[in-house]
């Protein structure tokens, strides 16, 4: 992925913002977890060389790992942009509410967490700042007010929501309008070919509010990469195989068969086809996908230029209908 022929020069706008991004977001959850700093730098270099510019992380990544305290991913990304001198070429999306030292979405916490993220990222602004998980204990006016203040001061360029129910999205925008606060421009839901709950109320809100959608778990914990089939799952006792096993039912096998057929037609990988289907869904600007190694990256990046026909999209959608 180092040759000029591998560069995909495509950009899509995030909602009403001025941000233009590559149609695949690189997930930073593995940085400092399953990818050490050297491997993370290699992946980031390869992603950037291929035309990628959107990196998605969170302040809590990866506090769940023994020996980690949270912020490891942001720290690696900050060191990488500083080492490469490319901060102005990169769009950094991070999130607030899950760092052990900065839990929740109170105004004081949002301000403190943002400052901590800025220090770890070695930057003066966060391009896209998500409320990571809804915090019903805090009035939305307080949370949105604090996020809007960060935009006003230049520490954040745009704000966004992740893991919010449709009714809470409604309330978020009602409070925003009533108080003259900064509007969110993006939404990050759990969405992929075998997890299609987004296509109800959340999709309606995304369309109505012009929210750019960035789905996470885009490959369904690896299942939609085609790696975990009956024989492979039976022989693999890893946690990842166990997580993928939940999809390996009649419907899952039907989805894999449909993916195989489209992949053969395009001489593409199953992972590329899965991500291309997701990218071509309404309101989706870029799926989020992670790579632990450079070798995992080409199939992910290839999805950004893979255009599926209407018939292929329909066949995949039908196969995944429960």
KEKE-3310 file (N, C-alpha, C; in steps of 0.2 Angstrom, whole numbers, plus 5000, padded with zeros to 4 digits):
npx = (5004:5010:5012:5009:4998:4989:4982:4967:4957:4945:4933:4920:4908:4905:4890:4883:4895:4912:4921:4929:4930:4938:4930:4931:4933:4947:4947:4953:4953:4961:4974:4987:4982:4978:4987:5003:5013:5023:5017:5005:5009:5013:5001:4994:5002:5001:4987:4986:4994:4987:4976:4968:4960:4953:4952:4946:4943:4943:4942:4942:4948:4962:4955:4951:4960:4972:4984:4983:4976:4967:4966:4976:4975:4973:4985:4995:4990:4992:5006:5010:5005:5012:5025:5025:5021:5009:4996:4987:4982:4974:4959:4953:4943:4936:4930:4920:4916:4919:4932:4941:4945:4937:4922:4905:4894:4894:4895:4907:4915:4915:4923:4935:4939:4940:4951:4961:4961:4965:4978:4984:4983:4991:4987:4978:4965:4950:4943:4931:4920:4913:4899:4900:4892:4875:4871:4860:4859:4862:4857:4852:4854:4864:4875:4875:4877:4890:4898:4895:4901:4915:4916:4914:4926:4936:4942:4936:4930:4918:4903:4896:4885:4885:4878:4865:4848:4833:4823:4830:4839:4830:4826:4839:4841:4830:4833:4844:4840:4831:4839:4848:4861:4876:4874:4874:4883:4885:4882:4885:4882:4878:4880:4878:4879:4872:4867:4855:4847:4848:4841:4828:4821:4833:4839:4829:4830:4843:4842:4833:4839:4851:4862:4878:4883:4892:4896:4899:4908:4908:4911:4905:4911:4921:4914:4908:4919:4921:4929:4926:4918:4909:4918:4930:4926:4923:4935:4942:4945:4946:4942:4937:4933:4923:4914:4910:4903:4890:4883:4883:4872:4857:4853:4865:4873:4867:4869:4883:4885:4879:4887:4899:4896:4895:4907:4915:4911:4916:4930:4934:4937:4928:4926:4929:4917:4907:4909:4908:4894:4889:4894:4886:4874:4859:4863:4875:4892:4905:4910:4917:4932:4944:4962:4974:4986:4997:4994:4981:4974:4973:4961:4951:4953:4951:4937:4932:4932:4924:4910:4894:4881:4864:4856:4865:4866:4853:4852:4860:4855:4842:4846:4851:4840:4830)
npy = (4994:5006:5012:5024:5020:5015:5024:5031:5044:5051:5060:5064:5074:5079:5080:5096:5102:5108:5098:5086:5069:5054:5039:5029:5026:5025:5014:5017:5009:4998:5003:5003:4992:4979:4982:4987:5002:5003:4995:5001:5014:5009:5005:5017:5025:5018:5018:5032:5034:5028:5036:5039:5049:5050:5047:5037:5038:5036:5043:5034:5022:5012:5007:4995:4985:4976:4985:4996:5013:5020:5032:5028:5025:5038:5044:5037:5041:5055:5055:5050:5059:5070:5066:5064:5076:5079:5084:5094:5087:5077:5071:5070:5061:5060:5054:5057:5052:5039:5038:5032:5042:5052:5051:5051:5064:5077:5095:5100:5089:5086:5097:5095:5083:5085:5094:5085:5075:5083:5086:5073:5070:5079:5092:5107:5106:5097:5088:5082:5079:5067:5064:5050:5040:5040:5050:5050:5055:5068:5084:5087:5100:5105:5096:5098:5112:5113:5106:5114:5126:5122:5122:5135:5141:5136:5124:5112:5107:5102:5094:5078:5063:5047:5031:5034:5034:5034:5043:5051:5057:5066:5074:5079:5088:5096:5103:5109:5118:5126:5132:5139:5132:5124:5114:5096:5086:5073:5055:5041:5025:5007:4997:4987:4974:4963:4968:4978:4987:5001:5005:5009:5020:5028:5030:5038:5050:5053:5057:5067:5077:5079:5071:5065:5048:5036:5021:5009:4993:4988:4977:4967:4961:4954:4944:4947:4948:4936:4927:4919:4905:4889:4878:4885:4892:4882:4877:4887:4894:4907:4923:4932:4924:4917:4928:4931:4919:4920:4925:4915:4907:4901:4912:4920:4911:4912:4925:4925:4917:4925:4936:4930:4927:4940:4945:4937:4941:4953:4952:4954:4955:4947:4955:4968:4969:4969:4981:4990:4988:4993:5007:5011:5013:5023:5039:5035:5040:5035:5019:5013:5004:4993:4990:4979:4976:4980:4972:4968:4979:4983:4976:4983:4997:4995:4994:5007:5011:5002:4999:4994:4986:4990:4979:4970:4976:4975:4961:4957:4964:4958:4944:4946:4949:4946)
npz = (5000:4997:4985:4972:4965:4973:4980:4985:4980:4986:4994:5006:5013:5030:5036:5040:5041:5038:5036:5026:5022:5020:5013:5023:5039:5050:5064:5080:5091:5093:5095:5106:5112:5106:5096:5096:5099:5088:5078:5077:5072:5060:5054:5053:5045:5033:5031:5029:5018:5008:5006:5016:5029:5041:5058:5070:5088:5106:5122:5132:5127:5129:5142:5148:5147:5156:5165:5158:5158:5151:5137:5130:5116:5111:5114:5107:5094:5094:5096:5084:5074:5078:5075:5062:5057:5051:5056:5051:5040:5044:5051:5066:5076:5092:5108:5123:5140:5144:5150:5164:5173:5169:5169:5162:5158:5163:5164:5169:5168:5155:5150:5157:5152:5138:5138:5143:5133:5122:5126:5126:5113:5107:5101:5096:5094:5093:5080:5078:5090:5101:5111:5120:5126:5131:5145:5156:5169:5169:5164:5147:5142:5149:5146:5131:5131:5137:5127:5116:5121:5120:5106:5104:5110:5102:5104:5100:5084:5079:5085:5090:5091:5100:5102:5106:5109:5098:5103:5112:5104:5097:5108:5111:5100:5101:5113:5109:5099:5107:5115:5107:5104:5098:5084:5083:5071:5067:5069:5078:5077:5081:5068:5054:5041:5047:5058:5060:5066:5066:5055:5058:5068:5071:5059:5053:5060:5057:5044:5045:5053:5046:5049:5048:5046:5055:5056:5069:5073:5061:5054:5061:5072:5066:5059:5047:5039:5034:5039:5050:5049:5049:5051:5054:5066:5074:5077:5083:5098:5102:5110:5100:5090:5097:5099:5086:5083:5087:5076:5067:5061:5053:5046:5046:5038:5026:5023:5022:5011:5001:5001:4997:4984:4978:4980:4972:4960:4959:4961:4974:4991:5005:5016:5010:5002:5012:5019:5008:5005:5017:5017:5006:5010:5015:5022:5027:5029:5031:5035:5051:5053:5060:5060:5065:5060:5046:5035:5036:5031:5017:5012:5019:5015:5001:5000:5000:4987:4980:4971:4972:4963:4961:4961:4968:4980:4984:4985:4995:5006:5006:5010:5022:5030:5043)
capx = (5000:5014:5013:5004:4992:4985:4979:4960:4956:4938:4931:4913:4907:4901:4884:4883:4902:4917:4925:4928:4934:4939:4924:4932:4936:4951:4946:4958:4952:4966:4980:4988:4978:4981:4992:5008:5014:5026:5012:5000:5012:5013:4995:4992:5006:4998:4981:4987:4997:4981:4971:4963:4962:4948:4954:4941:4945:4939:4947:4942:4952:4959:4956:4949:4966:4977:4990:4981:4972:4963:4969:4982:4975:4974:4992:4998:4988:4995:5013:5010:5004:5018:5031:5024:5020:5003:4990:4982:4979:4971:4953:4953:4936:4937:4924:4920:4912:4921:4938:4940:4945:4932:4916:4899:4894:4893:4899:4914:4919:4916:4928:4941:4940:4942:4958:4965:4962:4970:4985:4986:4983:4996:4984:4975:4958:4947:4939:4924:4919:4907:4896:4901:4886:4870:4871:4853:4859:4864:4852:4855:4856:4871:4880:4876:4880:4897:4901:4895:4907:4921:4917:4915:4933:4940:4945:4932:4927:4911:4901:4892:4882:4886:4874:4859:4841:4830:4819:4835:4841:4824:4827:4845:4840:4825:4836:4849:4836:4828:4845:4853:4867:4879:4871:4878:4883:4886:4880:4889:4878:4880:4876:4881:4874:4869:4864:4851:4842:4848:4837:4822:4821:4839:4839:4824:4833:4849:4840:4829:4844:4857:4868:4883:4883:4899:4894:4905:4907:4905:4912:4901:4916:4925:4910:4907:4925:4921:4934:4923:4913:4908:4925:4935:4924:4923:4942:4945:4943:4948:4936:4934:4929:4916:4909:4907:4899:4883:4880:4883:4865:4854:4853:4872:4876:4864:4873:4890:4884:4877:4894:4904:4894:4896:4915:4918:4909:4921:4936:4936:4936:4921:4927:4928:4910:4903:4910:4905:4887:4887:4895:4881:4867:4857:4866:4882:4897:4911:4910:4923:4935:4951:4967:4980:4992:4996:4992:4974:4972:4971:4954:4947:4953:4948:4930:4930:4931:4920:4903:4890:4875:4857:4854:4869:4864:4847:4853:4864:4850:4837:4849:4852:4833:4828)
capy = (5000:5012:5014:5029:5017:5012:5030:5033:5051:5052:5063:5065:5080:5077:5084:5103:5104:5109:5092:5081:5064:5048:5035:5024:5028:5020:5013:5018:5006:4993:5006:5002:4986:4973:4984:4991:5008:5002:4992:5006:5019:5006:5005:5024:5027:5014:5021:5039:5034:5026:5042:5039:5054:5050:5042:5037:5035:5038:5044:5028:5017:5005:5006:4988:4981:4976:4989:5002:5017:5024:5037:5025:5026:5045:5045:5035:5045:5061:5054:5049:5065:5075:5063:5064:5083:5079:5085:5097:5083:5072:5073:5066:5060:5056:5054:5059:5049:5033:5037:5031:5048:5057:5047:5054:5070:5084:5101:5101:5083:5087:5102:5092:5077:5088:5096:5079:5073:5088:5085:5066:5070:5084:5096:5112:5106:5090:5090:5079:5077:5064:5061:5043:5036:5045:5051:5052:5059:5075:5087:5088:5107:5105:5093:5101:5118:5112:5105:5121:5131:5120:5124:5143:5142:5133:5117:5107:5110:5100:5089:5073:5059:5040:5027:5038:5031:5039:5048:5055:5062:5071:5078:5083:5093:5101:5107:5113:5123:5130:5136:5142:5129:5121:5108:5090:5085:5066:5050:5034:5019:5000:4996:4983:4970:4958:4972:4983:4991:5008:5007:5012:5027:5032:5032:5044:5056:5055:5060:5073:5082:5079:5069:5060:5042:5033:5015:5005:4986:4987:4970:4962:4957:4949:4939:4950:4948:4930:4922:4914:4900:4883:4874:4890:4894:4876:4875:4893:4896:4914:4927:4935:4919:4917:4934:4930:4913:4922:4927:4909:4903:4900:4919:4921:4907:4915:4932:4924:4915:4931:4940:4926:4928:4947:4946:4933:4945:4959:4950:4957:4951:4948:4961:4974:4969:4970:4988:4993:4988:4998:5013:5014:5014:5030:5043:5033:5043:5031:5014:5012:4998:4993:4985:4978:4975:4983:4966:4968:4986:4983:4975:4988:5003:4994:4995:5014:5012:4997:5001:4988:4988:4990:4972:4967:4979:4972:4954:4957:4966:4952:4939:4948:4951:4940)
capz = (5000:4997:4978:4970:4962:4978:4983:4983:4981:4987:5000:5008:5018:5036:5037:5038:5043:5033:5036:5021:5024:5016:5015:5027:5045:5054:5071:5084:5097:5094:5096:5113:5115:5102:5092:5100:5096:5082:5073:5076:5067:5053:5051:5052:5039:5027:5029:5026:5011:5004:5005:5022:5033:5047:5063:5076:5094:5112:5128:5136:5124:5131:5149:5150:5146:5162:5165:5155:5162:5147:5134:5126:5109:5109:5115:5101:5088:5095:5094:5076:5070:5079:5072:5054:5055:5047:5059:5047:5035:5047:5054:5072:5080:5098:5112:5130:5145:5147:5153:5171:5177:5167:5167:5162:5153:5166:5160:5172:5166:5147:5149:5159:5148:5132:5139:5144:5126:5118:5128:5124:5105:5106:5096:5099:5093:5091:5074:5079:5097:5102:5117:5118:5129:5134:5152:5158:5175:5167:5159:5140:5141:5152:5141:5125:5133:5138:5121:5112:5123:5117:5099:5104:5111:5097:5106:5096:5078:5078:5090:5088:5096:5099:5106:5108:5107:5094:5107:5115:5098:5097:5114:5110:5095:5104:5118:5105:5096:5112:5119:5103:5105:5092:5082:5081:5064:5065:5073:5077:5079:5080:5062:5049:5037:5051:5064:5056:5070:5065:5049:5060:5071:5071:5052:5052:5064:5054:5038:5046:5056:5041:5052:5044:5050:5055:5060:5072:5073:5054:5051:5065:5076:5061:5055:5040:5035:5031:5042:5055:5046:5053:5052:5057:5072:5079:5079:5086:5104:5104:5112:5094:5087:5101:5098:5079:5083:5088:5070:5063:5061:5046:5043:5045:5033:5020:5022:5019:5004:4996:5001:4993:4976:4976:4981:4966:4954:4959:4962:4980:4997:5008:5020:5006:5000:5018:5020:5003:5006:5022:5014:5001:5014:5016:5027:5029:5026:5031:5041:5055:5054:5063:5058:5070:5056:5039:5031:5037:5029:5010:5010:5021:5011:4994:5000:4998:4979:4977:4970:4971:4959:4965:4962:4973:4986:4986:4986:5002:5011:5007:5013:5030:5033:5048)
cpx = (5004:5015:5007:4997:4987:4981:4972:4958:4949:4937:4923:4913:4903:4896:4884:4890:4906:4922:4924:4933:4933:4933:4925:4935:4940:4949:4952:4958:4957:4973:4981:4985:4981:4986:4997:5009:5018:5021:5007:5002:5012:5007:4993:4996:5003:4991:4981:4989:4992:4976:4967:4965:4958:4950:4949:4944:4941:4944:4947:4946:4959:4960:4954:4955:4970:4983:4988:4976:4967:4967:4975:4981:4976:4981:4996:4996:4992:5003:5014:5010:5010:5024:5031:5023:5014:4996:4985:4979:4975:4964:4952:4946:4938:4930:4925:4914:4914:4928:4937:4940:4940:4925:4910:4900:4892:4897:4906:4918:4920:4922:4935:4943:4943:4949:4963:4966:4966:4977:4988:4987:4988:4993:4980:4967:4956:4943:4932:4924:4913:4905:4895:4895:4881:4871:4865:4853:4861:4859:4855:4857:4863:4876:4881:4879:4888:4901:4901:4900:4913:4922:4918:4922:4938:4943:4942:4929:4919:4909:4896:4890:4884:4882:4869:4853:4838:4826:4824:4838:4836:4825:4833:4844:4835:4829:4841:4846:4834:4833:4850:4860:4870:4876:4876:4878:4884:4883:4884:4885:4881:4876:4881:4876:4870:4866:4861:4846:4842:4843:4830:4822:4827:4840:4835:4827:4839:4847:4837:4834:4850:4863:4872:4884:4889:4897:4900:4903:4905:4906:4909:4906:4920:4921:4909:4914:4926:4926:4931:4917:4913:4914:4929:4933:4924:4931:4946:4942:4944:4941:4933:4930:4922:4911:4906:4902:4892:4879:4880:4877:4863:4855:4860:4875:4873:4868:4880:4890:4883:4884:4899:4902:4896:4904:4918:4917:4914:4928:4939:4935:4929:4921:4925:4920:4906:4903:4907:4897:4885:4888:4890:4874:4866:4860:4873:4887:4903:4910:4917:4926:4942:4955:4972:4986:4991:4993:4984:4970:4969:4963:4949:4947:4950:4940:4928:4929:4927:4913:4899:4884:4869:4855:4858:4867:4858:4847:4856:4859:4844:4840:4850:4845:4831:4822)
cpy = (5006:5015:5019:5026:5015:5018:5031:5040:5053:5055:5064:5070:5077:5082:5091:5106:5106:5103:5088:5075:5058:5043:5029:5027:5023:5020:5013:5013:5001:4996:5006:4996:4980:4975:4989:4997:5008:5000:4997:5012:5016:5007:5012:5026:5024:5017:5028:5039:5032:5031:5043:5045:5055:5045:5043:5034:5037:5039:5038:5022:5017:5004:4999:4983:4982:4980:4996:5006:5021:5030:5034:5026:5033:5047:5043:5039:5052:5061:5053:5055:5070:5072:5064:5072:5084:5081:5089:5093:5077:5074:5068:5067:5057:5057:5055:5055:5042:5032:5037:5037:5054:5054:5052:5061:5077:5089:5101:5095:5084:5092:5099:5087:5080:5090:5090:5076:5077:5087:5078:5067:5075:5089:5102:5112:5099:5092:5087:5076:5074:5063:5054:5039:5041:5044:5054:5056:5066:5078:5088:5095:5108:5102:5096:5108:5118:5110:5111:5126:5129:5122:5132:5145:5140:5126:5111:5111:5108:5095:5084:5068:5052:5036:5030:5035:5036:5045:5053:5060:5067:5076:5082:5089:5098:5106:5111:5119:5128:5135:5139:5139:5126:5115:5102:5089:5078:5062:5044:5029:5012:4998:4992:4978:4965:4962:4978:4987:4998:5010:5009:5019:5031:5034:5038:5050:5058:5059:5067:5079:5082:5077:5064:5054:5038:5026:5011:4998:4985:4980:4965:4958:4952:4945:4941:4950:4941:4925:4917:4910:4894:4880:4879:4891:4888:4875:4881:4894:4903:4918:4930:4930:4917:4922:4933:4924:4915:4923:4920:4905:4903:4907:4921:4918:4910:4921:4930:4921:4921:4935:4937:4927:4935:4948:4942:4938:4951:4958:4953:4953:4952:4954:4968:4975:4971:4978:4992:4994:4993:5005:5016:5014:5021:5033:5041:5037:5039:5026:5015:5005:4998:4988:4985:4978:4978:4978:4966:4974:4986:4982:4980:4995:5001:4995:5002:5015:5007:4999:4995:4990:4987:4983:4968:4969:4975:4964:4953:4959:4961:4946:4940:4950:4944:4936)
cpz = (5000:4990:4977:4968:4967:4982:4980:4985:4981:4994:5000:5013:5024:5037:5035:5039:5037:5032:5030:5022:5019:5018:5019:5033:5048:5061:5075:5090:5099:5096:5104:5116:5111:5097:5096:5096:5089:5077:5072:5071:5060:5050:5049:5046:5033:5025:5026:5019:5006:5002:5011:5026:5040:5052:5068:5082:5100:5117:5132:5133:5126:5138:5152:5150:5153:5161:5161:5159:5158:5144:5130:5119:5107:5109:5109:5095:5088:5094:5087:5073:5071:5076:5064:5052:5050:5050:5055:5041:5038:5051:5060:5075:5087:5102:5120:5134:5147:5150:5161:5175:5175:5165:5167:5158:5157:5163:5163:5169:5159:5146:5151:5154:5141:5133:5140:5137:5122:5120:5126:5116:5103:5100:5100:5098:5091:5085:5075:5086:5099:5109:5116:5120:5132:5142:5155:5165:5175:5162:5152:5139:5144:5148:5135:5126:5133:5131:5116:5114:5121:5110:5099:5105:5107:5098:5102:5090:5077:5083:5087:5093:5094:5104:5109:5105:5103:5098:5110:5110:5097:5102:5113:5105:5097:5109:5114:5102:5101:5115:5114:5103:5098:5090:5081:5074:5062:5071:5072:5081:5078:5073:5057:5045:5041:5058:5061:5059:5069:5060:5051:5062:5070:5063:5050:5054:5060:5047:5040:5049:5051:5045:5048:5049:5049:5059:5063:5072:5065:5051:5056:5069:5072:5057:5048:5036:5032:5034:5047:5052:5051:5056:5056:5065:5077:5081:5082:5092:5107:5106:5105:5090:5090:5100:5091:5079:5084:5081:5065:5064:5054:5042:5041:5039:5026:5018:5019:5012:4999:4996:4996:4985:4974:4976:4974:4960:4953:4960:4969:4986:5000:5012:5016:5004:5006:5019:5015:5003:5011:5020:5010:5004:5015:5023:5029:5025:5026:5037:5044:5055:5056:5060:5063:5066:5049:5034:5031:5033:5022:5009:5013:5017:5004:4994:4999:4991:4976:4977:4968:4967:4963:4966:4967:4980:4989:4988:4993:5007:5012:5011:5021:5033:5037:5046)
residu = (UNK:UNK:UNK:UNK:UNK:UNK:UNK:UNK:UNK:UNK:UNK:UNK:UNK:UNK:UNK:UNK:UNK:UNK:UNK:UNK:UNK:UNK:UNK:UNK:UNK:UNK:UNK:UNK:UNK:UNK:UNK:UNK:UNK:UNK:UNK:UNK:UNK:UNK:UNK:UNK:UNK:UNK:UNK:UNK:UNK:UNK:UNK:UNK:UNK:UNK:UNK:UNK:UNK:UNK:UNK:UNK:UNK:UNK:UNK:UNK:UNK:UNK:UNK:UNK:UNK:UNK:UNK:UNK:UNK:UNK:UNK:UNK:UNK:UNK:UNK:UNK:UNK:UNK:UNK:UNK:UNK:UNK:UNK:UNK:UNK:UNK:UNK:UNK:UNK:UNK:UNK:UNK:UNK:UNK:UNK:UNK:UNK:UNK:UNK:UNK:UNK:UNK:UNK:UNK:UNK:UNK:UNK:UNK:UNK:UNK:UNK:UNK:UNK:UNK:UNK:UNK:UNK:UNK:UNK:UNK:UNK:UNK:UNK:UNK:UNK:UNK:UNK:UNK:UNK:UNK:UNK:UNK:UNK:UNK:UNK:UNK:UNK:UNK:UNK:UNK:UNK:UNK:UNK:UNK:UNK:UNK:UNK:UNK:UNK:UNK:UNK:UNK:UNK:UNK:UNK:UNK:UNK:UNK:UNK:UNK:UNK:UNK:UNK:UNK:UNK:UNK:UNK:UNK:UNK:UNK:UNK:UNK:UNK:UNK:UNK:UNK:UNK:UNK:UNK:UNK:UNK:UNK:UNK:UNK:UNK:UNK:UNK:UNK:UNK:UNK:UNK:UNK:UNK:UNK:UNK:UNK:UNK:UNK:UNK:UNK:UNK:UNK:UNK:UNK:UNK:UNK:UNK:UNK:UNK:UNK:UNK:UNK:UNK:UNK:UNK:UNK:UNK:UNK:UNK:UNK:UNK:UNK:UNK:UNK:UNK:UNK:UNK:UNK:UNK:UNK:UNK:UNK:UNK:UNK:UNK:UNK:UNK:UNK:UNK:UNK:UNK:UNK:UNK:UNK:UNK:UNK:UNK:UNK:UNK:UNK:UNK:UNK:UNK:UNK:UNK:UNK:UNK:UNK:UNK:UNK:UNK:UNK:UNK:UNK:UNK:UNK:UNK:UNK:UNK:UNK:UNK:UNK:UNK:UNK:UNK:UNK:UNK:UNK:UNK:UNK:UNK:UNK:UNK:UNK:UNK:UNK:UNK:UNK:UNK:UNK:UNK:UNK:UNK:UNK:UNK:UNK:UNK:UNK:UNK:UNK:UNK:UNK:UNK:UNK:UNK:UNK:UNK:UNK:UNK:UNK:UNK:UNK:UNK:UNK:UNK:UNK:UNK:UNK:UNK:UNK:UNK:UNK)
# end
